[in-house]
């Protein structure tokens, strides 16, 4: 059972400073249907994702725990990046990048990334086991918050077996929460195609209602056309799954409000820009100005973390942004922009 995903040739180095880490990553993708622009974007995105994966792999080694499922949402932690190599050769595009990444702990990531996923693995009949089809299925699962992080590990334990009992036994022994067993019937004619899927869904302790859906697609090649149709059919199946049997995981966090008081800043733009930075980094989810006076600004912010954890996060970046964070009476936080000697 062959499974091909985004091919990554990863070169790796680390450089340290007080608040960031420089790491690099590479990615090579195949140009599909002469769509060089899309392949170019996929290769660059893949390189950035691999750079972040390298960073979190090191954090996992040092702190324990698992590497998170890296998505483009994690790009907010990249301060800057440089493309060090870009090549087009024999129908493939390769990118290598160096990224300057904010220093983060794995515990911070749980609070700073909004998305939550359920771990899932899948199998599809051998007739439709292609690169294009696997990419389509993985993308559909991702859209509905199913992570395929455990897929390669699961497939290695299946060992090319088409025997259902062995597949389900491998799933039970895997770290995944759900198994999608996909059977497809497809047709292709004149650049148009259809796909009918029968998707059997199992959890560790129970089976869920099977989903039978159909989708249509178009494409310059039969492979890309069928993959599009399978994606559309899989998307319908997953929509039904999330609406009924397996609701999407909740954020499981409580939203609270806190007042941040900025003081002794040089100009109004300084605390305003900091608030935007905190929002972009997901330190806070939203904010509004409650009142201001000369050299003092009160901001009401919504947060998912505790005030103490927010204070700790702010103290971790205060040297970068020129303020000193401390707790006020009532649990609120002072951001003092008095120049430090």
C-alpha positions in Angstrom: 0.0 0.0 0.0 1.9 3.0 -1.2 1.3 6.4 0.4 3.0 9.5 -0.9 2.7 12.9 0.8 4.7 16.1 0.4 8.3 15.1 -0.1 10.6 17.0 2.2 14.4 17.1 2.2 15.1 18.7 5.5 18.4 20.4 6.3 18.6 21.6 9.8 20.6 24.0 11.9 19.8 26.0 15.0 21.1 29.4 16.2 20.1 30.9 19.5 19.4 34.3 21.0 17.4 35.4 24.0 14.0 35.3 22.4 14.2 33.5 19.0 15.7 30.5 17.3 16.8 30.3 13.7 16.0 27.1 11.9 15.8 26.0 8.3 13.7 23.5 6.3 13.3 22.4 2.7 10.5 21.0 0.6 10.3 19.6 -2.9 6.9 19.2 -4.7 6.0 17.9 -8.2 4.4 20.2 -10.7 0.9 18.9 -11.5 -0.7 19.6 -14.8 1.7 22.4 -15.7 0.5 24.4 -12.7 3.9 25.8 -11.8 2.5 28.7 -9.7 0.6 26.3 -7.4 3.6 24.0 -7.0 5.8 27.0 -6.3 3.5 28.1 -3.5 3.2 24.6 -2.1 6.9 24.1 -2.0 7.5 27.4 -0.2 4.7 26.6 2.3 6.1 23.1 2.8 9.6 24.5 3.5 8.2 26.9 6.2 6.2 24.1 7.8 9.2 21.9 7.8 11.3 24.7 9.5 8.6 24.9 12.2 8.5 21.1 12.5 12.3 21.1 13.1 11.8 23.7 15.8 9.1 21.9 17.6 10.9 18.6 17.3 13.8 20.1 19.2 11.4 21.5 21.8 9.8 18.0 22.2 13.2 16.5 22.8 14.1 19.0 25.4 10.7 19.3 27.1 9.0 15.9 26.4 5.7 15.7 24.7 4.6 15.4 21.0 5.3 17.7 18.1 2.1 19.5 17.3 0.3 19.2 13.9 1.9 22.1 12.0 -0.4 24.2 9.9 -0.1 27.6 8.3 -1.6 29.1 11.5 1.8 28.5 13.1 3.3 31.0 10.6 2.4 33.8 13.1 5.4 32.6 15.2 7.9 33.2 12.3 9.4 36.6 12.8 11.0 36.6 9.4 12.4 34.2 6.8 14.9 34.1 4.0 14.7 32.0 0.8 18.2 30.5 0.5 17.5 28.2 -2.5 14.8 27.8 -5.1 15.2 25.4 -7.9 13.0 24.0 -10.8 14.3 20.7 -12.1 12.7 17.7 -13.9 9.2 18.8 -13.2 9.8 19.5 -9.5 10.3 22.7 -7.5 12.5 22.9 -4.4 12.6 25.6 -1.7 15.0 25.9 1.2 14.4 28.6 3.8 15.9 30.0 7.0 13.2 31.1 9.5 13.6 33.2 12.6 11.1 31.7 15.0 9.8 33.1 18.3 10.9 31.0 21.3 7.9 29.0 22.5 7.3 26.1 24.8 5.0 23.3 23.9 2.7 24.3 26.8 2.4 27.8 25.3 1.3 26.3 21.9 -1.8 24.8 23.5 -3.0 28.3 24.4 -1.7 30.2 21.5 -3.1 28.1 18.7 -6.9 28.1 18.4 -7.4 25.0 16.3 -8.0 21.6 17.8 -8.0 18.3 15.9 -8.9 14.7 16.3 -6.3 12.2 15.2 -7.4 10.0 12.3 -6.0 7.4 10.0 -7.5 6.0 6.8 -7.2 3.3 4.2 -8.5 3.4 0.6 -8.8 0.5 -1.9 -5.7 -0.2 -3.9 -7.2 0.9 -7.2 -7.4 4.5 -5.9 -4.3 4.5 -3.8 -2.4 7.3 -5.6 -0.5 10.4 -4.6 -3.3 12.7 -5.9 -6.0 10.8 -4.1 -4.1 10.6 -0.8 -3.5 14.3 -0.9 -7.2 14.9 -1.6 -8.3 12.7 1.4 -5.8 14.3 3.7 -6.9 17.8 2.7 -10.5 16.9 3.3 -9.8 15.5 6.7 -7.8 18.6 7.6 -10.6 20.9 6.6 -12.8 19.2 9.1 -10.2 19.2 11.9 -9.0 15.6 11.6 -5.3 15.3 11.8 -3.4 12.7 9.8 -0.3 13.1 11.8 -0.3 9.3 12.7 -1.0 8.2 9.1 2.5 7.1 8.2 3.1 5.3 11.5 -0.2 3.5 11.0 0.5 2.5 7.4 3.9 1.0 8.4 2.0 -1.3 10.8 -0.6 -2.3 8.2 2.2 -3.7 6.0 0.3 -3.6 2.7 -2.5 -5.8 4.1 -5.9 -5.6 2.6 -7.4 -7.9 5.2 -10.0 -5.8 7.2 -9.3 -7.6 10.5 -5.6 -6.8 10.3 -6.3 -3.2 9.3 -8.6 -2.7 12.3 -6.2 -4.4 14.6 -3.4 -2.0 13.5 -5.8 0.9 14.1 -6.5 -0.3 17.7 -2.8 -0.4 18.4 -2.2 3.0 16.9 -2.3 6.4 18.6 -5.2 7.6 16.3 -8.7 8.1 17.6 -10.6 7.3 14.4 -10.3 5.1 11.3 -11.8 5.9 7.9 -12.0 2.8 5.7 -12.8 4.2 2.2 -14.0 2.3 -0.8 -14.4 4.3 -4.0 -16.0 3.8 -7.4 -15.0 6.3 -10.0 -15.5 7.1 -13.7 -13.7 9.4 -16.1 -14.7 10.7 -19.5 -13.8 13.8 -21.5 -12.1 15.7 -18.6 -15.0 15.0 -16.2 -15.4 12.4 -13.6 -17.5 11.2 -10.7 -16.7 9.4 -7.5 -18.9 7.4 -5.2 -17.5 6.7 -1.7 -18.6 4.2 0.9 -16.8 5.3 4.1 -16.8 3.1 7.1 -15.9 4.9 10.3 -14.6 3.4 13.5 -13.5 4.7 16.9 -11.5 2.8 19.5 -14.7 1.6 21.3 -17.4 1.8 18.7 -18.3 2.1 15.0 -20.2 5.0 13.6 -22.8 5.1 10.8 -21.2 4.6 7.4 -21.3 7.4 4.9 -22.1 7.0 1.2 -21.6 10.1 -0.8 -20.9 11.2 -4.4 -18.8 14.0 -5.9 -17.9 15.3 -9.3 -14.6 16.7 -10.6 -12.8 18.1 -13.6 -9.1 18.0 -14.5 -6.5 17.9 -17.3 -5.5 14.4 -16.3 -7.5 11.4 -15.1 -5.6 11.3 -11.8 -6.2 15.0 -10.9 -9.9 14.8 -12.0 -10.6 11.7 -9.9 -8.8 13.2 -7.0 -11.0 16.3 -7.2 -14.2 14.1 -7.3 -13.0 12.0 -4.3 -12.2 15.2 -2.4 -15.7 16.6 -3.0 -17.3 13.3 -2.0 -15.1 13.0 1.1 -15.9 16.5 2.1 -19.7 15.7 2.0 -19.1 12.6 4.1 -17.0 14.5 6.7 -19.6 17.3 6.9 -22.2 14.7 7.9 -19.8 13.1 10.4 -19.1 16.4 12.1 -22.8 17.4 12.1 -23.8 14.1 13.7 -21.6 11.3 14.9 -18.3 13.0 15.8 -18.7 16.8 16.5 -15.5 18.9 16.1 -13.4 19.1 19.2 -14.2 22.3 21.2 -11.5 24.8 22.3 -12.3 23.7 25.9 -11.1 27.1 27.2 -12.8 29.8 29.1 -12.7 33.3 27.8 -12.0 36.0 30.5 -11.4 39.7 30.5 -8.4 41.6 32.0 -7.3 45.3 32.0 -3.9 46.1 30.6 -2.6 49.5 31.6 0.2 51.0 29.5 2.1 53.9 31.0 5.0 56.2 30.2 5.1 55.5 26.5 6.7 57.9 24.0 3.6 58.1 21.8 0.1 56.6 21.5 1.2 54.3 18.6 3.6 52.3 20.9 1.0 50.6 23.1 -1.5 50.4 20.2 1.1 48.5 18.1 1.9 46.2 21.0 -1.8 45.3 21.4 -1.9 44.4 17.7 1.2 42.2 18.2 -0.3 40.5 21.2 -3.5 39.8 19.2 -1.6 38.4 16.2 0.5 36.2 18.5 -2.8 35.0 20.2 -1.6 36.2 23.6 -5.0 38.0 23.6 -8.0 37.3 21.4 -9.4 40.9 21.2 -9.0 44.2 22.9 -10.8 47.6 23.2 -9.6 50.9 24.6 -11.4 51.8 27.9 -9.8 55.2 28.5 -6.6 57.2 28.2 -4.9 60.1 29.7 -1.5 61.7 29.1 1.1 58.8 28.9 -1.5 56.3 30.2 -3.8 54.0 28.4 -6.3 51.4 29.8 -7.1 48.5 27.5 -9.7 45.7 28.1 -8.4 42.5 26.6 -10.1 39.0 26.3 -7.9 36.1 27.0 -8.1 32.3 27.2 -5.1 31.9 29.5 -5.0 32.9 33.2 -3.8 36.4 34.1 -0.7 34.9 35.7 0.2 33.0 32.5 -0.4 36.1 30.4 1.9 38.0 32.7 4.6 35.3 32.2 4.2 35.5 28.5 4.5 39.3 28.5 7.6 39.1 30.7 9.1 36.8 28.1 8.9 39.4 25.4 9.3 42.7 27.4 12.9 43.2 26.3 11.9 42.9 22.7 9.2 45.6 22.9 10.6 48.0 25.5 8.3 47.6 28.5 8.3 46.1 32.0 5.2 43.9 32.9 4.0 43.6 36.4 0.8 42.7 38.3 -1.5 45.4 39.6 -4.1 45.1 42.4 -7.1 43.1 41.3 -5.1 40.9 38.9 -4.7 43.4 36.2 -1.4 44.1 34.4 0.8 47.2 34.1 3.0 47.7 31.0 5.5 50.3 31.9 7.4 51.8 28.9 9.8 53.9 31.0 13.2 53.6 29.2 15.4 51.1 31.0 19.0 52.0 31.8 
